[in-house]
Amino acid sequence: MSDSHVEKTSDLRVNGTRLWDSLMEMGDIGGTPKGGCNRLAATALDGQARDLFVSWCKAAGCTISVDQMGNMFARRPGRDNHLPAVGAGSHLDTQPTGGKFDGVFGVLAGVEVLRTLHEHQIETPTPIEISVWTNEEGSRFQPAMQGSGVYAGRFDLETELNKTDIDGLRLKDELAKIGYLGDEVPGSRHMGAFFEVHIEQGPILEDEDKEIGVVRMGQGIRWYNLTIKGRSQHSGTTPMHLRQDTMVVSALITTEVERIAHRHANGLGTVGFMNIHPNSRNVIPGEIQMSVDLRNPDADVLQQMHDELVAFCDVLASARQLVIEVDNYWYFAPVEFKASDDVKAATEQLGYSHMDIYAGAGHDACYMSDLVPTGMVFTPCLKGISHNEAEYTKPEECEAGANVLLHAMLRASARIAQSQC
């Protein structure tokens, strides 16, 4: 960052009260009796939230663009508008029983950056853009991170627009209904860096008493569908040694998933779904479908975890004389956030306590890292609770995260401009 730019902007801070008030106002759209938020993607409530975002950004001197996937971009001009913009953003959709902060905080922290630059009449070296990505949660339409995935080229536009919800309603039609089916080609924005500020969704920062998490890596994820095929028989007449009991096998696999996670640094393993057939009290289960979720920020370690799961299932199937089908139907490679040095520098400049951390959940920034250097900022959240109406981040924590976002973006803007000289 140039010395003149540092001098002009080093004392710049967001308005924490205004940020908090905006979070609460946005949270009223789809607000639930328990203090959370139910604002599913491409619903009328999502449309209201987008309208509010547009009004705030226009008041801060921005123009608005919408692409064919419904992704939104609020652009504030810079000194040289031919240079790639510095972007930031997240999502406005929530889980059915979600909180007021997941995703929304990242968007509104971006809005607060725009407002702060506007009211202080700061001319950034490059343009600044704040984005709202369509259907990050993957609750109403699948998959998660749908809008940013299309933007980054991970998903096909027409395939995703034709996805339907549980009532058979098509995403393309629903976006058109709320007025946010744009005509810009996804992926056509000219960006040089991207940032996302987000509540941690975990307990590490709170436990370590740190104000800011500098996100260096994003978890690699492998999702599996396992089908165990044994034999349904009467529970009262079949001796133990003659059984092909899929329930016992599922329990052994679940235990091994936990052991695999413990064997590897930063490993995580979860069995979260099980469908039992015939699911009767006095019948030995003959078939079970179950999920397995393995995660690690190191691609090589995640591959080892995969190999251990497959080998265990092969040995178990042979020993129990039944069939175990292992379908690794989704792989999300670990992410390296290459602009997190800007985040760390901004955090140190502002004097916040911090630590390096990795993202355990998927975020829009993960897909943006395919295209441009990307950085993530984490703030603590109470007891690590997220995807829950009890989700909560303190006003001062939100303010700190937005301040780090502001100065990380300023640093990236100066760096990009200098690189073009």
C-alpha positions in Angstrom: 0.0 0.0 0.0 1.4 3.4 -0.9 2.4 5.8 2.0 -0.1 8.5 0.9 -2.9 5.9 0.9 -2.0 4.7 4.3 -1.9 8.2 5.7 -5.3 9.1 4.3 -7.2 5.9 5.4 -5.4 4.5 8.4 -7.8 6.2 10.9 -10.9 5.2 8.9 -13.4 3.1 10.8 -16.9 1.8 10.1 -20.0 2.9 12.0 -20.6 0.0 14.3 -24.0 1.2 15.5 -25.3 1.6 11.9 -24.0 -1.8 11.0 -25.8 -3.4 13.9 -29.0 -1.5 13.1 -28.8 -2.7 9.5 -28.4 -6.3 10.7 -31.4 -6.1 12.9 -33.5 -4.4 10.1 -32.5 -7.1 7.6 -33.2 -9.8 10.2 -36.8 -8.6 10.5 -37.4 -9.8 7.0 -38.4 -13.4 7.6 -37.9 -12.9 11.4 -39.0 -15.9 13.5 -40.7 -15.8 17.0 -37.5 -17.2 18.5 -35.3 -14.4 17.2 -33.9 -16.1 14.1 -34.7 -15.8 10.4 -36.5 -17.9 7.8 -35.6 -16.4 4.4 -35.2 -19.0 1.8 -33.6 -18.4 -1.6 -35.8 -16.8 -4.3 -38.8 -16.4 -2.1 -40.7 -13.2 -1.8 -38.8 -12.5 1.5 -35.5 -13.0 -0.3 -36.8 -10.4 -2.8 -37.5 -8.0 0.0 -34.1 -8.5 1.4 -32.5 -7.9 -2.0 -34.6 -4.7 -2.5 -33.3 -3.4 0.9 -29.7 -4.2 -0.1 -30.2 -2.3 -3.4 -31.6 0.8 -1.7 -28.7 1.0 0.8 -26.1 0.6 -1.9 -27.6 3.1 -4.3 -27.7 5.6 -1.4 -23.9 5.0 -1.0 -23.3 6.0 -4.7 -23.3 2.5 -6.2 -24.7 1.0 -9.4 -26.4 -2.4 -9.3 -25.9 -5.3 -11.7 -27.6 -8.7 -11.7 -26.5 -11.8 -13.6 -28.4 -14.6 -15.1 -28.1 -16.6 -11.9 -29.5 -13.8 -9.8 -26.1 -12.9 -8.3 -26.1 -9.2 -7.5 -23.2 -6.7 -7.6 -23.1 -3.2 -6.1 -20.2 -1.3 -7.7 -18.5 1.9 -6.4 -16.2 3.6 -8.9 -12.5 4.0 -8.2 -9.8 6.3 -9.5 -9.1 4.0 -12.4 -12.2 2.0 -13.4 -10.3 0.0 -16.0 -8.5 -1.8 -13.2 -9.9 -5.0 -11.7 -12.3 -4.3 -8.8 -11.8 -5.5 -5.2 -14.9 -7.6 -4.3 -16.5 -8.7 -1.1 -19.8 -10.3 -0.2 -21.8 -13.3 0.9 -25.4 -14.2 0.9 -28.8 -13.1 2.2 -30.7 -16.4 2.1 -31.0 -18.4 5.4 -31.8 -21.8 6.7 -35.5 -22.4 7.6 -34.6 -21.9 11.2 -31.5 -19.9 10.7 -30.0 -16.9 12.4 -29.5 -13.2 11.6 -25.8 -13.4 11.0 -24.7 -16.3 8.8 -24.0 -14.9 5.4 -26.0 -11.7 6.0 -23.2 -10.3 8.2 -20.8 -10.6 5.2 -23.1 -8.7 2.9 -23.9 -6.0 5.4 -20.3 -5.6 6.4 -19.7 -4.9 2.7 -22.5 -2.4 2.7 -21.0 -0.7 5.7 -17.6 -0.5 3.8 -19.4 1.2 0.9 -21.1 3.7 3.3 -17.9 4.5 5.1 -16.0 5.2 1.9 -18.9 7.2 0.6 -19.4 9.5 3.6 -15.7 10.1 3.9 -15.4 10.7 0.2 -12.6 8.2 -0.2 -11.5 7.6 -3.8 -10.1 4.0 -3.9 -7.5 3.2 -6.5 -9.7 0.5 -8.0 -13.5 0.0 -8.1 -15.1 -1.7 -5.1 -17.8 -4.3 -5.5 -20.1 -5.9 -3.0 -21.9 -9.1 -4.1 -25.0 -11.1 -3.0 -24.7 -14.7 -4.1 -27.8 -16.7 -4.9 -28.8 -19.7 -2.7 -25.6 -20.2 -0.7 -27.5 -22.3 1.9 -28.7 -24.9 -0.5 -31.9 -25.3 1.6 -34.6 -24.6 -0.9 -32.6 -25.6 -4.0 -29.6 -27.9 -4.2 -26.6 -27.7 -4.1 -25.3 -25.2 -1.6 -23.2 -22.3 -2.8 -25.2 -22.5 -6.1 -24.8 -18.9 -7.3 -21.1 -18.6 -6.7 -20.6 -22.1 -8.1 -22.2 -21.0 -11.4 -20.2 -17.8 -11.4 -16.9 -19.7 -10.9 -17.8 -22.2 -13.6 -18.2 -25.1 -11.2 -21.9 -25.6 -12.2 -23.7 -25.3 -15.4 -26.0 -22.2 -15.5 -29.0 -23.8 -17.3 -28.8 -27.0 -15.1 -29.0 -24.9 -12.0 -31.7 -22.6 -13.1 -33.9 -25.6 -13.9 -33.5 -27.1 -10.4 -36.8 -27.3 -8.5 -37.8 -27.1 -4.9 -39.9 -29.6 -2.9 -43.1 -28.1 -4.5 -41.7 -28.4 -8.0 -41.1 -24.7 -8.4 -38.2 -23.9 -10.7 -35.4 -21.6 -9.6 -35.4 -19.6 -12.8 -39.1 -18.8 -12.5 -38.8 -17.9 -8.9 -35.9 -15.5 -9.5 -38.0 -13.9 -12.3 -41.0 -13.7 -10.0 -39.1 -11.6 -7.4 -37.4 -9.5 -10.1 -33.8 -10.8 -9.8 -33.3 -12.8 -12.9 -30.7 -10.6 -14.6 -29.1 -10.7 -18.1 -25.4 -10.4 -17.2 -23.3 -13.5 -18.0 -22.0 -15.1 -14.8 -18.3 -14.9 -14.3 -17.9 -11.7 -16.5 -17.1 -9.3 -13.7 -13.6 -7.9 -13.7 -12.2 -8.6 -10.2 -8.7 -8.7 -8.9 -9.4 -9.9 -5.4 -12.3 -11.1 -3.2 -13.0 -11.1 0.5 -15.7 -12.5 2.7 -16.3 -11.8 6.4 -18.3 -14.4 8.2 -19.2 -15.6 11.7 -17.0 -18.5 12.5 -19.9 -21.0 13.0 -17.6 -22.8 15.5 -16.3 -22.3 19.0 -12.6 -21.9 18.4 -12.2 -18.1 18.4 -14.4 -17.8 21.5 -12.5 -20.6 23.3 -9.1 -18.9 22.4 -10.4 -15.4 23.3 -9.5 -14.0 19.9 -11.3 -11.2 18.1 -10.5 -12.1 14.5 -9.7 -15.3 12.7 -7.5 -15.0 9.7 -8.7 -17.9 7.5 -5.8 -19.5 5.7 -7.5 -22.7 4.4 -10.9 -24.1 3.7 -11.8 -27.7 4.6 -11.7 -30.3 1.9 -14.9 -32.3 2.0 -15.8 -35.8 0.8 -19.5 -36.8 1.0 -20.6 -40.4 0.7 -23.7 -42.4 0.3 -23.2 -45.9 1.7 -25.7 -48.8 1.0 -25.4 -51.8 3.2 -27.2 -54.9 1.9 -27.8 -57.9 4.2 -30.8 -60.0 4.9 -34.1 -59.2 6.7 -35.1 -62.0 9.1 -37.2 -62.5 12.2 -35.4 -61.2 15.3 -36.8 -63.9 17.5 -36.0 -67.0 15.4 -32.6 -66.2 13.7 -29.5 -67.2 15.7 -26.8 -64.6 16.0 -24.2 -66.5 14.0 -26.5 -66.8 11.0 -27.5 -63.1 10.7 -26.5 -60.5 8.1 -27.4 -57.6 10.3 -26.9 -54.3 8.6 -27.6 -52.3 11.7 -24.6 -53.7 13.5 -22.5 -53.0 10.4 -23.7 -49.4 10.3 -22.7 -49.0 13.9 -19.2 -50.4 13.2 -18.8 -48.0 10.2 -20.0 -45.1 12.4 -17.4 -45.9 15.0 -14.7 -46.3 12.4 -15.6 -42.9 10.9 -14.9 -41.3 14.3 -11.6 -43.2 14.7 -10.5 -42.1 11.2 -11.1 -38.5 12.2 -9.2 -38.9 15.4 -6.2 -40.5 13.6 -5.6 -37.5 11.4 -4.7 -33.9 12.5 -7.7 -31.6 11.8 -9.8 -34.6 10.7 -13.5 -34.5 11.0 -15.9 -37.4 10.5 -19.7 -37.5 10.7 -22.6 -39.8 10.1 -25.7 -37.7 9.9 -28.3 -39.7 8.0 -29.6 -43.2 8.1 -32.5 -44.9 6.3 -33.4 -48.3 7.7 -35.4 -51.0 5.9 -37.8 -52.4 6.9 -37.5 -50.3 10.1 -39.6 -52.7 12.2 -39.1 -53.5 15.8 -38.8 -57.3 15.4 -37.1 -57.6 12.0 -33.3 -57.6 11.5 -32.6 -54.7 9.2 -31.9 -56.0 5.7 -30.8 -52.8 4.1 -29.5 -49.4 5.3 -28.6 -46.3 3.4 -26.3 -43.9 5.4 -24.3 -40.8 4.9 -20.6 -40.3 5.7 -18.9 -36.8 5.8 -15.1 -36.7 6.0 -13.2 -33.4 6.1 -9.6 -32.2 6.3 -7.8 -29.0 5.0 -5.0 -31.1 3.6 -5.8 -32.9 0.3 -3.3 -35.7 0.9 -4.6 -36.4 4.4 -8.2 -36.4 3.1 -7.3 -38.9 0.5 -5.8 -41.1 3.3 -9.0 -40.8 5.2 -10.9 -41.9 2.1 -8.7 -44.9 1.5 -9.1 -46.0 5.1 -12.9 -45.8 4.9 -13.0 -47.8 1.7 -10.6 -50.4 3.0 -12.5 -50.8 6.3 -15.8 -51.3 4.4 -14.2 -53.9 2.1 -12.9 -55.9 5.1 -16.1 -55.6 7.0 -18.3 -56.7 4.0 -16.1 -59.8 3.6 -16.1 -60.6 7.3 -19.9 -60.2 7.6 -20.8 -61.8 4.3 -22.9 -58.9 3.0 -22.5 -56.0 0.5 -21.3 -52.5 1.3 -21.5 -50.0 -1.6 -19.5 -46.8 -1.1 -20.4 -43.9 -3.3 -18.1 -40.9 -2.9 -20.5 -38.7 -4.8 -19.1 -35.3 -4.0 -15.5 -34.1 -3.5 -14.7 -30.5 -2.6 -11.0 -29.8 -2.7 -9.3 -27.9 0.1 -9.0 -24.2 -0.5 -6.0 -21.9 0.0 -7.0 -18.3 0.7 -4.2 -16.4 -1.1 -5.3 -12.9 -0.1 -5.4 -13.6 3.7 -2.1 -11.7 4.1 -4.2 -8.6 3.4 -6.5 -9.7 6.2 -3.7 -10.3 8.6 -2.1 -7.0 7.9 -5.3 -5.2 8.3 -6.0 -7.0 11.6 -2.5 -6.1 13.0 -2.9 -2.5 11.8 -6.2 -2.2 13.7 -4.7 -3.9 16.8 -7.2 -6.8 17.1 -6.2 -10.0 18.7 -6.1 -12.7 16.1 -5.1 -16.3 15.1 -4.8 -18.3 11.9 -7.8 -20.6 11.4 -9.4 -22.8 8.7 -12.9 -22.8 7.4 -14.8 -25.9 8.4 -17.9 -25.1 6.3 -18.3 -24.2 2.7 -18.5 -20.5 1.7 -18.9 -18.5 -1.5 -15.3 -17.4 -1.0 -14.2 -21.0 -1.6 -15.5 -20.9 -5.2 -14.2 -17.3 -5.8 -10.8 -18.6 -4.9 -10.8 -20.5 -8.2 -10.8 -17.1 -10.0 -8.9 -14.5 -7.9 -6.8 -14.2 -4.8 -9.4 -14.5 -2.0 -9.3 -13.8 1.8 -11.7 -14.6 4.6 -12.3 -12.9 8.0 -13.9 -14.8 10.8 -15.5 -13.3 13.9 -16.5 -15.2 17.0 -20.1 -16.4 17.5 -21.7 -17.4 20.8 -20.8 -21.0 21.7 -20.1 -21.7 18.1 -23.9 -22.0 17.3 -25.0 -21.4 13.7 -27.8 -22.6 11.4 -29.9 -22.0 14.5 -32.2 -19.2 15.7 -29.9 -18.8 18.7 -27.0 -17.7 16.5 -25.4 -14.6 17.9 -22.4 -12.4 17.4 -21.8 -9.3 19.6 -22.1 -5.8 18.1 -18.5 -5.1 18.8 -17.4 -8.3 17.2 -19.4 -7.4 14.0 -17.8 -4.0 14.1 -14.3 -5.5 14.3 -14.9 -7.8 11.4 -16.2 -5.0 9.2 -13.2 -2.8 10.1 -10.8 -5.6 9.1 -12.8 -6.1 5.9 -12.6 -2.4 5.1 -8.8 -2.2 5.5 -8.1 -5.5 3.8 -10.0 -4.2 0.8 -8.2 -0.9 0.9 -4.9 -2.8 1.0 -5.8 -5.0 -1.9 -7.0 -2.0 -4.0 -3.7 -0.2 -3.5 -1.7 -3.4 -4.2 -3.6 -4.1 -7.5 -3.2 -0.5 -8.6 0.6 -0.6 -7.9 1.0 -3.8 -9.8 -0.4 -2.1 -12.9 2.1 0.7 -12.8 
